[in-house]
Amino acid sequence: MSTSSVRLGRPAPSLRDRATRRGSTLRRFDWVLVAAVLALAGLGALLVWSATRQRMQSAGMDPQSFLKRHLINLAIGLVFGLVTAKFDYRMLRAYAPIVYVASCIGLVAVLVVGTTINGAHSWIVIGGGVQVQPAEFAKVGLIVSMAMLLGEKRDGERVPRGSDVVLVLALAAVPMGLVMLQPDFGTTMVLAFVILGVLAVSGASGRWIAGLVLAGLLSAVLAVHLGVLQQYQLDRFKAFTNPATDSQGAGYSTRQARIAIGSGGLTGKGLFKGSQTNGHFVPEQQTDFVFTVAGEELGLLGSGTIILLLGVVLWRGLSIAARAPDLFGRLVATGVAAWFAFQSFVNIGMTLGIMPVTGLPLPFVSYGGSAMFANLMAVGLLLNVHLSSNEP
């Protein structure tokens, strides 16, 4: 019997009691959310395997190497997600500043010792082929820190004051500025959408929301005219506005992506049987353009299933936000839902030609360790809020 149990005058919990509590926690999980995420991850593993199998075999390498690494990343991410789900999210109020500072340190480190891949200085290569992208974890850090600031009630006020909004914007400006220096315009847009979503749910005045949208548009125009964006990023926007201008250059990826998706028809050509995929016509097909593999090999039914599962994840995220026991939990869940919604829309949209190419992966589906870890940690936050709102 522990000392604390003697002081409280009750016996220490037995092994059976602890097992019962663990079983009760598992029963209270949002299993619809969990099932949707696992289904997306399973489909993603198959699509990553199909996108890389033929290429690796042609190079005389292990055709399952990407699949194995993807499954390892998924297993590690599930552990991160489970730990995040078990750690009471309300305790994050105390640790939010640490999470925020750590994410900013990672963004500074990538500018100092990072590696440039595909035009963006966004990765830190640790060794043995292991790459870390700090910008993915910055999304989690920003959501938690914003929720901490806006979730605090002051003098009975139900909506944040103007000074609170200014403080939040100043807080968000640091990671957004560091991400833009990489430059990673796609992640910057995700962070901006998360900020808008969290502020809207916090009860901030609509004037702030409208002002931020206008400021974002002006910032984008200034970024183009002041040379903040790299030439390849400008070329991507030009190809988006007029795909016929450079079909063999900046517009090549989206042109081949549309060909791959359109050739799949209703039911697709079959897994591992896509001619565009096996012929390596679509660049970065295991990461940014993984949705094209689904369109070509699984057809409209398969790609539509991915969109449906992403819709289930968003539905559960918004439901959890609506039933959160406090404002802090509501803002955390809203931030995660806004992140997944915007990033999914941009990724699928760029493969269909309705959004410019930005290099954003498809949540839970694309290959990539940092993205998978951050995504599953975010799901852990949703489950944490859900558990707290359903405490016996």
N, C-alpha and C positions, 0 to 999 in steps of 0.2 A: 504494500500500500504506500502510495507516494505521500510526501509531506503535505502537499497542497490538499490532497484528498482528506487527510486527517484534520486539517484546519477547517475544512468546509463541512466536516461531519458526515460525509457520504463515502461509500466505498469506491475504489477506482474501477473504471469500466472493465468488464471482463472481455476476453477474446471474442466471445459470442456477441456481446453488445457492440464491439467495434465492427465486427463483420456485418451485423444488422444495420448499423449506420452507413457503412459503405454500400450495402445493397440498396438501402433507401435512397442514397444519393444517385446511384446508377438508374434506379427506376424513375427518378425525377428529371433525368436528362431529357432534353428536347430531341427525341429520337427521330422525328421527322427531319429536323435540321441535320442531325448526324448522318442519317441515311442518304440524304441528298448530297452532302459533301463527300461521303465515301463513294457514292456512285460516280460523281464527277471525277474524283481521283482515280477510280478504276478505269473509266473511259479514257482519261488523260494518259494513263500508263500504256494502254493499247495504242493510242494515237502516236505517242512519242516513239514507241517501239516501231510502228509502221513507218514513221517519218525518217528513222535513222538506220533501220535494219539493212536495207539494200546498200546504202552509202558506205556503211562500215564494212560490210562484206566485200564490196568492190575494192576497198582499200586494204584488204587482207587483215582486218581487225575483227575483234569479237562482235558479231552482229547484235548481241544482247547487252553491250556495254552501257549504252544510254538507258536502257530499261532497268538494268541493275542499279545504276546510280539514282535513277528516278525513284525506284522503290525504297532505296536507303533514305533518300531525302524525305519521302513520304512517311517512313517509319519514325524518323527523328522528329519531323513536324508534328506527328500525332502525339508523341511524348510531350513536346512543348505545349500543344493544345490542351492535353489532359492536365498538365501541371497548372496552366493558366486557369482552367475551369475549376480546379480544386482550391485555388488560392482566392479567398474571399475578395471580390473586386472592390469592396468598400475599403479594404486595407490599402488599395492602390492610391488613395488620397495622400497617404503619407509618403509613398514611394514615387508618386508622379513626377516630382522635380528631378529625382535621380534618373528615372527613365528618360525624361526629356533631355537632360544634360548628356546622358550616355549616347543618345541618338545623334545629338549635335556633334559630339566628339567624333563619332563614326563618320559623319559627313565631312568634318574637317580633315580627318585622317585620309579619306579617299582622295582629297585634293592634293595632299602632300605625298602620299606613297602609293596612290592608286594606279590602275592600269587602264589605258584607253582601249575599248572594244567597240567596234562598229561606230566610231566617232564620238562616243560618250566616255568621259573619264569617271566611270561610276563604280568600278570594281576594285577590290583589294584581293590580290592573289596571295594566298597563304602558303601554298606549296602542295605538290602532289595533285595538281589540277583543281584544288579547292578554291572557289572564288566566293567572296562575300560582297553583297550589294547593300551598303548601309541605308540607302534611300528607302528600301522596303521596310526596315524596322522603324524609320522615322515616321511612317504613317501611324504605327501603333503609338509611338511616343507623343505625337501631336494630338491624337484623339484623347488619350488619357489626360494629358496636361490641360487641354481645353475644357474637358468635362470637369476637372477639379476646380478650375477658376470660375466657370459659369454655374457650377452646381452648388456653390456655397450660398446659402440664404443670408441676407444681411438686413437687419432691422425689419424683418417681416416682409421684405419686398419679394414679389413674385416674378419679376422680370429683371434682367441684368441692367445695370446702369450704364450710361455712356462710357464712364471710366473703365468699367469691366470689359466692355467691347474693345476699347482702345488697347487695354492691356493684353487681351487675347490676340488681337491683330499684331501687336508688337512681338508677342511670343511666337506667332506663326511665321512672321517675316524672316526670322533667323534660319530655320530649316529650309524654307522656300528659296531664300537667297542663295544658300549653299548648294541646293540642288540645281538651281539655274546656272551656277558657275561650272557645273560638270560638262556640258549643259545637258539636262534631262528635262525637256519640255513636257513630256508625257506625265512624269511623276509630279511635276509642278501643277499641272492641270488637275490631277487627282487630289492633291492637297488643297487646292483652291475650292474644289467641289465639296470636299469634306468640311471645310471651314463654313461654307454657305449653309450646308445641311445642319450642322451643329448649332450655328447661330440662329437659324430659323426656328428650330425646335426649342431653343432656350428661351424664346419669347422676346428676342431683340427686335427693336423697331424695324418695320419694313423699309424705312429710309436707309438703314445700314445695309440691308441686303441689296437694295437697288444701287446704292453708292458703290458697293463692292463689285457688283457686276460691271458697272460703268468703268470703275478703276481697272478691272481686269482686262477689259477691251482696250482701254488706252495703253495699258502696260504691254499688251501684245503688239500693238502698233509701234510703240516706242522700241520694243525689243528688235523688231524687224529693221527699223530705220537707223538704230544706233549700233547695229552689228553685233548684238548680244548672241543671236542665233548663228549657228554654223551654216556654211553654204549648203551642206547636204540636207539640213533641216529646211532651209528656204526652198531647195529644189523639190522636196517632198510636198510642200504646200502648193507650189506651182503645178506639180503633177496632179495634185488633188483637184485643183480648180479647173485644170484643163488636161485630162489624161492623155490626149493625143500629142501633146507637145514633146514628150520625151519617153516614148513607150519602151525604148531599149535602155533607158537610164533610170532616173528617179521613179518613173511610172511603171517600171518593169515588174516589180513585186506585186503591185495591186492588179496589174493586167493578168499575170499568171495566176494569182489567187482567184480572180473571178472565173477564169477558164477552168480551174480545178473544181471549184464549187459548182459551176454550171454543168460540168460534165457528169456529175454524180446522179442527177435525176432524182427520182423519188426514193429509191432504195439503195443507190450507190453501186459501185463496181465490186464491192467486197473488200474486207480487210486484207491489207498487203497487196491488193491488186490494182491500185491506182496508178495509171500511167504517168500523170503529172508528178505524183509523189515519188514513185520509183525512178523517174527520170531526173529528179532533183531540179525541176524547173522553178519551184517556189523557194526562195531563200528563207533561212531561219524558220523552217517549217516545224521544228519541234518546240519552238518557243513562241515568237510573236504570231506566226501564221499557222498554229496548230489546228485552228478551226477549219482550214482548207482541207486537211486530211479527213476530217469528219464529213465535210461536204462532198468530197470526191468518193470516198470509200464507203461511207454509211448513208449518203444521200440526204434528202430532205428530212426523212424520218429520224436518222441518227443525229444530224446537226440540230434538228428541232428538239430532240430529247435533251441535248445539252442546254439549250436556251430554257426549256421548261424546268430543268433541275436548278439552273441559276435563278429562275423566278421563284422557285420554292425556297431557296436560301434567302432571297431578299424578303419574301413574305414572312418567313419565320423571324428574320432580323427585325423587321418593323413591328411584328406582333410582340416580340420580346421588349422592344422599346416602349410600346404602348402600355405594357403591363409591368414595367419596371417599378420597384418599390420607392424609388427616389429619383430626383432630377439627375443626379450624377450617373446612375445606371441608364437612365433614358438617353442621355447625351452620348454615353459610350456606345450603346447599341445603335443609335442613329448614325454616329460617325462611321461605324463599321459597315452598316448597310449602304450608306452613301458611297463609301470607298468601293465596295463590291459592285454596286450598280453602275457607277460611272466607268470604272475600269473595264467591266464586261462589255458595256455598250461601245466604248471606244475600240476595244480589241476586235470584236465581231464586226463593228462598223467599218474598220479599215480594210478587212478582208473582203467586204462587199462593195467598197468604193464610196461609202457614204461618210467616211471620216478619214482625215489624213493619217498617214503612217507615223506613229509616235513611239513605237518600241515597247508598248505595254503588254505584258503577258496576260493570258486568260486565267483568271483565278481558279486554282485547284486542278487545272488541265495542262497548262504549259509546263515544259521542263524548266527547272531552276530551283536551286536549294533555298536561297534567301527568300524568294517570293513564296515558296511553299511553307517555309517556317513562319513567316509573318502572317500569311493567310490563315494558317491553322491556329496560331496564337490569337488572332482576331476572333475566330470561331470559339476558342476557349473563353474569350471575354463574353461573347453572347451567351454561352452556356452558363457562365458564372452569374450573369444578371438573371437568367431564367431560373436558376436554382434558388437565388435569393428571393425572387418573387413568389416562389412556391415552397417556402420553408414551412414545415409542419408547426 
